[in-house]
Amino acid sequence: MWKPRAVDHALSLLLFCSLFALASAQGSKTNAWKTLTGSPPVVIARGGFSGVFPDSSYAAYSLVGETSGNNYIAWCDVQLTKDSFGICIPDIKLDNATNIAQAFQNKSQTYLVNGAPVRGYFSVDYNLKDLANVILVQGVYSRSNDFDGNLFSILTVDELVKETKPPALWLNIQHDAFYTQHNLSMRNFVLTVSKRVVVSYISSPEAGFLRGIVSRFNAKTTKLVFRFMDKDVVDPSTNQTYGSYLKNLTFIKTFASGILVPKDYIWPVDGNLYLQPHTSLVADAHKAGLEVFASNFVNDVPSAFNYSYDPLAEYLQFIDNGDFSVDGVLSDFPITPAEAVGCFALLGANAKKTINTTVISKCGASGDFPGCTNKAYEKAISDGADVIDCPVQMSKDGTPFCLSSADLIESTTVAQTRFASLAKSIPEIKSGTGIFTFSLTWKDIQTLTPSISSPYSKFKLFRNPKYDKSNINFLSLSDFLDLARNKTSLSSVVIIIENAAYLAEKEDLSVTDAVMNTLSKAGYDKTGPPRVMIQSTNSSVLMKFKGKTNYERVYEIDELVGDAVVSAVNDIKSFANSVVLQKKSVYPTNSDLFLTVSTKIVTTLHHANLSVYAQTFSNEFVSQAWDFFSDPTVEINTFVQEGLVDGVITDFPKTANRYRRNKCLTMGDNMPVYMLPVQIGGLLQAVPKGYLPPASAPLPPLKESEVKEPPLPSASPSPTPSGSSAGNNSAAQSPKNAQGKVTISFLLSPLAVLVACLLL
């Protein structure tokens, strides 16, 4: 068996050589920052990059520098062993962060901690040598435990500094009284260790401890920081609540140069997860001469709905809100605050685009409002989308309108109305039953209440439940085109057509004719902005538009493919100008959601002069591979810089639009590491073989037979009565491979994509 320390060093070499390319982070002092000193806020990596690797492990500390540059502070929660060594473990109990319960079975103890009995495994019962075979594990169960088999050993403070060489060190000291009861002295430890290594910050939630050491430290070398716990919790060293300390910041200034507070001390969040007005804490603390550091930042736990699941937006709220800036943030995912400080803050509302990646909405800004409604489209436009989309559905009376799916149940409250009796099964369109748009008139559909999608509700992630429900409605295609016409920020509109064969043969509805007629009446068949893009998974639909107009024709490949044979590409070129790919056709993942390889499909299509757009980019962290660090900006950056896609299709256009305006994209060779694309397969290489799932088969190439289709049938009366089940009738269908082109709609939910990937 490998020795834990040897494994740590081997993993470090692997990370440094293959995970990320190195570059120097750029940080400079500027008076534009509203911090206490005018310097940029600092990034504090809690236990290293603990959002990926086990907290306080060698790999976690090493990954910070690889991904976040050289301007960070390594945080260590100090616990003392029986023989007075200081080790980095996130909690006084070792149970959750290590495998000690397996190494020392039935050896747990019950001790009083701050006056309350606590049962578990405590470092005070073990010498450092005893802990040599205890390994660190991922203590957050929602994060991947695939790295636990690397046998990460527990680090002492000295080992952390010697082996990972962090730019700065932050020691967090808690439970001084507990260790004193066990004849151990945190005071002696910090005084002794500070003689061997440079300690930049020492924090503690115990005012008594900090007051006892303040005279022994030079504030120019080591800053003491008073850490606030929840407001109703009592500081055991003074018997005062932390809430009461807020009224006496000048007292804290007598023994500390800063305070560390939970982020809701600054921006409170109500019980429904919406931001409240910010408090005066930062201004009050700065007035008292105290720096303010904010804690509890993670990318993979829902925060306020105001941030639209975008962790970068939350950091910017704390450091670039126009009123104040905190002096630093404590994060499990240090790459994101590094991006915020180095690339996105202080840009201003009118920052220019630095790259030309196209941002295309998915049913408008459907992450914030019900998709395909006036408000979703208006939000997408105001958020900076270049292109807004209309997935066209047909009503019973032949009105084309915008809706995510032909099944009204997916985006309205139709199931709670008198139309519920119209539910039926149409396997040519979707599995299961639905209430379909062509069963209701447009007037009927306008009476329905739109509902916001929550594609990740399985993971208890819901989208903006308190969106403004007043004056919200669906748009006919004509209304959609009128909305887009006068928006100078839009370069194009994309009209998405699916189920055309079924509608023509079974419902006597020609969606292609309806679209052409509506575009012509609206004057969109003439040259001039905005351009028109016609998108479909069916080549037969796009062929209908060939030669009749100068519309851009977009072929959506809904199958997962790794490349395309020459004949298939040539066939696509005969009817399309560009292609939409699924994200996992560009970067496949294994069943544990780690990136595996880069495919050739984008390069192949580019060589044929076809533009490539990828979908769907969502902000919810469960929609992203682990390699993207639960950060949608990291994901977009990799697809743009390394994947070379020409555009992204997203239900959160604001995130993508902000990305292409960040100042780091123009730095060339000086681009900081946190704005470099991730190394595809880098994290997978750090997973021990015994923890790897079975290898997935390579994605197949797209074949010509999967592209060619017969012409669309003409609209004709349905052979079955309107409203009857079409389950046993065969409509004209296009050739199928793994995923049929007729049966899969454009708006395949992100959750369905995720589940499909888990089954690969």
Secondary structure as GFF3:
##gff-version 3
##sequence-region A 1 760
A	DSSP	alpha_helix	4	18	.	.	.	ID=ss1
A	DSSP	beta_strand	42	46	.	.	.	ID=ss2
A	DSSP	alpha_helix	58	68	.	.	.	ID=ss3
A	DSSP	beta_strand	72	80	.	.	.	ID=ss4
A	DSSP	beta_strand	86	88	.	.	.	ID=ss5
A	DSSP	alpha_helix	100	103	.	.	.	ID=ss6
A	DSSP	beta_strand	109	113	.	.	.	ID=ss7
A	DSSP	beta_strand	116	120	.	.	.	ID=ss8
A	DSSP	three_ten_helix	123	125	.	.	.	ID=ss9
A	DSSP	three_ten_helix	129	133	.	.	.	ID=ss10
A	DSSP	three_ten_helix	148	150	.	.	.	ID=ss11
A	DSSP	alpha_helix	157	164	.	.	.	ID=ss12
A	DSSP	beta_strand	169	173	.	.	.	ID=ss13
A	DSSP	alpha_helix	176	181	.	.	.	ID=ss14
A	DSSP	alpha_helix	186	196	.	.	.	ID=ss15
A	DSSP	beta_strand	201	204	.	.	.	ID=ss16
A	DSSP	alpha_helix	207	213	.	.	.	ID=ss17
A	DSSP	three_ten_helix	214	216	.	.	.	ID=ss18
A	DSSP	beta_strand	223	227	.	.	.	ID=ss19
A	DSSP	beta_strand	234	235	.	.	.	ID=ss20
A	DSSP	beta_strand	240	241	.	.	.	ID=ss21
A	DSSP	alpha_helix	242	245	.	.	.	ID=ss22
A	DSSP	alpha_helix	249	253	.	.	.	ID=ss23
A	DSSP	beta_strand	258	262	.	.	.	ID=ss24
A	DSSP	three_ten_helix	263	265	.	.	.	ID=ss25
A	DSSP	alpha_helix	281	287	.	.	.	ID=ss26
A	DSSP	beta_strand	291	297	.	.	.	ID=ss27
A	DSSP	three_ten_helix	305	307	.	.	.	ID=ss28
A	DSSP	alpha_helix	311	319	.	.	.	ID=ss29
A	DSSP	beta_strand	328	331	.	.	.	ID=ss30
A	DSSP	alpha_helix	335	339	.	.	.	ID=ss31
A	DSSP	pi_helix	340	344	.	.	.	ID=ss32
A	DSSP	beta_strand	358	361	.	.	.	ID=ss33
A	DSSP	alpha_helix	374	382	.	.	.	ID=ss34
A	DSSP	beta_strand	387	394	.	.	.	ID=ss35
A	DSSP	beta_strand	400	402	.	.	.	ID=ss36
A	DSSP	three_ten_helix	408	410	.	.	.	ID=ss37
A	DSSP	three_ten_helix	414	416	.	.	.	ID=ss38
A	DSSP	three_ten_helix	418	422	.	.	.	ID=ss39
A	DSSP	beta_strand	424	425	.	.	.	ID=ss40
A	DSSP	beta_strand	433	434	.	.	.	ID=ss41
A	DSSP	three_ten_helix	437	439	.	.	.	ID=ss42
A	DSSP	alpha_helix	442	446	.	.	.	ID=ss43
A	DSSP	three_ten_helix	457	459	.	.	.	ID=ss44
A	DSSP	alpha_helix	477	485	.	.	.	ID=ss45
A	DSSP	beta_strand	492	497	.	.	.	ID=ss46
A	DSSP	alpha_helix	500	507	.	.	.	ID=ss47
A	DSSP	alpha_helix	511	521	.	.	.	ID=ss48
A	DSSP	beta_strand	531	536	.	.	.	ID=ss49
A	DSSP	alpha_helix	539	545	.	.	.	ID=ss50
A	DSSP	beta_strand	552	557	.	.	.	ID=ss51
A	DSSP	beta_strand	563	564	.	.	.	ID=ss52
A	DSSP	alpha_helix	566	573	.	.	.	ID=ss53
A	DSSP	beta_strand	578	582	.	.	.	ID=ss54
A	DSSP	alpha_helix	583	586	.	.	.	ID=ss55
A	DSSP	alpha_helix	601	607	.	.	.	ID=ss56
A	DSSP	beta_strand	611	617	.	.	.	ID=ss57
A	DSSP	three_ten_helix	621	623	.	.	.	ID=ss58
A	DSSP	three_ten_helix	626	628	.	.	.	ID=ss59
A	DSSP	alpha_helix	632	641	.	.	.	ID=ss60
A	DSSP	beta_strand	647	650	.	.	.	ID=ss61
A	DSSP	alpha_helix	653	659	.	.	.	ID=ss62
A	DSSP	three_ten_helix	663	666	.	.	.	ID=ss63
A	DSSP	three_ten_helix	668	670	.	.	.	ID=ss64
A	DSSP	three_ten_helix	673	675	.	.	.	ID=ss65
A	DSSP	alpha_helix	682	685	.	.	.	ID=ss66
A	DSSP	three_ten_helix	689	691	.	.	.	ID=ss67
A	DSSP	beta_strand	701	702	.	.	.	ID=ss68
A	DSSP	three_ten_helix	704	706	.	.	.	ID=ss69
A	DSSP	alpha_helix	750	758	.	.	.	ID=ss70
###
